[in-house]
Amino acid sequence: MRDQPMRIVGNRHWQEFASTPQEALERGARLDAMTRLPGVPDFQPRGIFRGTQAFFDTMDAEKERNRQAWFQEHAKRPT
């Protein structure tokens, strides 16, 4: 396995952070459009809850982790 050359997957010009304000706006618009797609799960627990602020903070963090995991799985980076 060590004899095999390293393989690069993805767009080599992709940057984690937008380099221009215009690019940042375009990325934000794409993400906003993705959240409005009918296939995006809500990740909001159903029902009525009572709890401490820490409980609700944990619930919000879990919802955000689920949303991020879903986007990572379903997002396609522009080529």
C-alpha positions, 0 to 999 in steps of 0.5 A: 500500500505504501508503494501506491502514489497519493491520490487527491480527491476533489477540486484542487482550487477549492478554498475553505474560506471565501476569498472575495465578498462576492464569493462569500455571498454566492456560497451563502446563497447556495447554502440558503437554497439548500436549506429550502430544498424539500428533501432537507430534514428538519432535525427538530425534535417533536413534542413539548419539552421542559428543562434547563438552559443547558438541556436546550443548549445541548438539544440545539447543538445536537440539531446543528451537528445533525444538520451539518452531517446531513449537509456534508453527506449531500453537498456537492462542491462546485467544480 
